[in-house]
Amino acid sequence: MKNNKISENARKAFDNFKEEIAKEMGIDTTKAGKNVVKKIKENFEKRFSNLGRS
């Protein structure tokens, strides 16, 4: 997703959102670097992979 037509304010808001979600999930954003979204996705998959199973 290399579309640079996103406003600077929207980009900052999304970055802030990613950091807030990562903090709530216990992800260290300094270690994750550019892979924050990937780490958030992996964390959600781990948490919710057992849902629906008895």
Contacts in CASP RR format, 6 or more apart in sequence:
PFRMAT RR
TARGET T0000
AUTHOR 0000-0000-0000
METHOD contacts of the structure
MODEL  1
MKNNKISENARKAFDNFKEEIAKEMGIDTTKAGKNVVKKIKENFEKRFSN
LGRS
18 29 0 8 1.000
18 36 0 8 1.000
18 37 0 8 1.000
18 40 0 8 1.000
19 29 0 8 1.000
19 36 0 8 1.000
21 40 0 8 1.000
22 28 0 8 1.000
22 29 0 8 1.000
22 32 0 8 1.000
22 36 0 8 1.000
22 39 0 8 1.000
22 40 0 8 1.000
23 29 0 8 1.000
25 40 0 8 1.000
25 43 0 8 1.000
27 36 0 8 1.000
27 39 0 8 1.000
27 40 0 8 1.000
27 43 0 8 1.000
29 36 0 8 1.000
32 38 0 8 1.000
32 39 0 8 1.000
END
